[in-house]
Amino acid sequence: MPDLVAYTDGACSGNPGPGGWGVLMRAMRGTEIIKERELSGGEHETTNNRMELMAAISALEVLDRPSEITIVTDSAYVKNGVTGWIHGWKRNGWRTSNKKPVKNVELWQRLDEAQARHKVTWEWVKGHAGHPENERADELARAGMAPYKPAKNTS
């Protein structure tokens, strides 16, 4: 059975502002790439954190059967949230430790539901540090954002 790896990234022009998300998915057998798939999308008015979450959600929701997958993100917000904070939020009725509502709660709930069907390993990589797959996910996120950015005035 091949190993599945998804490299995810989000981008925003302004925060909030137009944003995009990107996913580079690979099925690997050892170091050999068996299959590759790229996903991207965006929104008109969003935040970087929301786009980082949407990338991870999209990577999981596109899988048509329960899978073992490694998700590689450059977002400490996503990795720390999904591997740590989320457990307390759920216990506290989706409230933070200081009793405030969790930001982006509907996306955290969607991510929680999406990952429940799979065996997910989460890895963090430093963004914009020359990691080729993370750089490609960033390019896809920017492409996903492009339709939502206002046209530049060239006059």
C-alpha positions as CSV (number, residue, x, y, z in Angstrom):
1,M,0.0,0.0,0.0
2,P,1.5,3.4,-0.9
3,D,2.2,6.1,1.6
4,L,0.0,9.2,1.2
5,V,1.5,12.6,1.9
6,A,-0.3,16.0,1.6
7,Y,1.6,19.2,1.6
8,T,-0.7,22.0,2.5
9,D,-0.5,25.8,2.6
10,G,-2.7,28.9,2.8
11,A,-2.1,32.4,1.6
12,C,-3.8,35.8,2.1
13,S,-3.3,39.2,0.5
14,G,-4.1,41.4,3.5
15,N,-5.4,39.6,6.6
16,P,-8.3,39.7,6.2
17,G,-8.4,39.9,2.4
18,P,-8.5,37.7,-0.7
19,G,-7.0,34.3,0.2
20,G,-6.2,30.9,-1.3
21,W,-5.3,27.4,-0.2
22,G,-3.2,24.8,-1.9
23,V,-2.5,21.0,-1.5
24,L,0.1,18.9,-3.2
25,M,-0.9,15.2,-2.6
26,R,1.4,12.3,-3.4
27,A,1.1,8.6,-3.2
28,M,4.6,7.3,-2.6
29,R,6.2,3.8,-2.6
30,G,9.4,4.4,-0.8
31,T,11.0,7.4,-2.6
32,E,9.0,6.8,-5.8
33,I,6.1,9.1,-6.6
34,I,3.3,6.8,-7.8
35,K,0.6,9.4,-8.2
36,E,0.4,13.2,-7.7
37,R,-2.6,15.4,-7.4
38,E,-2.9,19.2,-6.9
39,L,-5.8,21.0,-5.3
40,S,-6.5,24.7,-4.8
41,G,-9.2,27.2,-4.0
42,G,-9.9,30.5,-2.5
43,E,-12.2,33.1,-1.1
44,H,-12.8,36.8,-1.6
45,E,-12.6,37.9,2.1
46,T,-10.8,35.6,4.5
47,T,-7.7,35.2,6.7
48,N,-4.5,33.3,6.4
49,N,-5.5,30.9,9.3
50,R,-8.8,30.1,7.6
51,M,-6.9,29.3,4.4
52,E,-4.4,27.1,6.2
53,L,-7.3,25.2,7.8
54,M,-9.1,24.9,4.4
55,A,-6.0,23.3,2.8
56,A,-5.8,20.6,5.5
57,I,-9.6,20.0,5.3
58,S,-9.5,19.7,1.6
59,A,-6.7,17.2,1.7
60,L,-8.7,15.0,3.9
61,E,-12.1,15.5,2.4
62,V,-10.9,14.5,-1.1
63,L,-10.0,11.0,0.0
64,D,-12.8,8.6,-1.0
65,R,-12.0,5.9,1.6
66,P,-10.4,5.8,5.1
67,S,-6.6,6.3,4.6
68,E,-3.3,6.6,6.4
69,I,-2.0,10.0,5.5
70,T,0.8,12.4,6.6
71,I,-0.2,16.1,6.4
72,V,2.8,18.4,6.2
73,T,1.9,22.0,7.1
74,D,3.9,25.2,7.7
75,S,1.2,26.4,10.0
76,A,1.9,26.0,13.7
77,Y,-1.7,27.2,14.2
78,V,-3.1,24.2,12.4
79,K,-0.6,21.6,13.7
80,N,-0.9,22.8,17.3
81,G,-4.6,23.2,17.1
82,V,-5.4,19.8,15.7
83,T,-2.9,17.8,17.7
84,G,-3.3,19.6,21.0
85,W,-5.8,22.5,21.6
86,I,-8.8,20.8,19.9
87,H,-9.1,18.2,22.7
88,G,-9.7,20.9,25.3
89,W,-11.9,23.0,23.0
90,K,-14.2,20.0,22.5
91,R,-14.3,19.3,26.3
92,N,-15.1,22.9,26.9
93,G,-17.9,23.1,24.3
94,W,-15.7,24.7,21.7
95,R,-14.5,27.4,24.1
96,T,-10.9,28.3,24.8
97,S,-9.3,27.9,28.2
98,N,-10.3,31.5,29.0
99,K,-14.0,30.7,28.0
100,K,-14.0,32.6,24.8
101,P,-15.5,31.0,21.7
102,V,-12.9,29.3,19.5
103,K,-12.1,31.3,16.4
104,N,-12.9,29.6,13.1
105,V,-14.9,27.0,15.0
106,E,-16.8,25.7,12.0
107,L,-13.6,25.0,10.2
108,W,-12.0,23.3,13.3
109,Q,-15.2,21.1,13.6
110,R,-15.0,20.3,9.9
111,L,-11.3,19.4,10.2
112,D,-12.0,17.3,13.3
113,E,-14.8,15.4,11.4
114,A,-12.6,15.0,8.3
115,Q,-9.6,13.5,10.2
116,A,-11.8,11.2,12.3
117,R,-12.2,8.9,9.2
118,H,-8.5,8.6,8.6
119,K,-5.2,7.8,10.5
120,V,-3.5,11.2,10.2
121,T,0.1,12.0,11.1
122,W,0.8,15.8,11.3
123,E,4.2,17.3,10.5
124,W,5.3,20.9,10.6
125,V,7.9,22.4,8.2
126,K,9.3,25.9,8.2
127,G,7.6,27.9,5.5
128,H,9.4,29.8,2.7
129,A,12.6,27.9,3.6
130,G,13.2,26.1,0.2
131,H,11.2,22.9,1.0
132,P,10.2,22.1,-2.6
133,E,6.8,20.5,-1.8
134,N,5.9,23.3,0.6
135,E,6.9,25.8,-2.0
136,R,4.6,24.1,-4.5
137,A,1.7,24.1,-2.0
138,D,2.4,27.9,-1.6
139,E,2.3,28.4,-5.4
140,L,-1.1,26.5,-5.5
141,A,-2.4,28.6,-2.6
142,R,-1.5,31.8,-4.5
143,A,-3.1,30.4,-7.7
144,G,-6.2,29.7,-5.6
145,M,-6.2,33.3,-4.4
146,A,-5.6,34.9,-7.8
147,P,-9.3,35.0,-9.0
148,Y,-10.3,36.9,-5.8
149,K,-7.6,39.6,-5.9
150,P,-8.7,42.9,-7.4
151,A,-7.2,43.7,-10.8
152,K,-4.3,46.0,-10.7
153,N,-4.9,49.4,-12.3
154,T,-2.5,49.7,-15.2
155,S,-3.4,53.2,-16.3
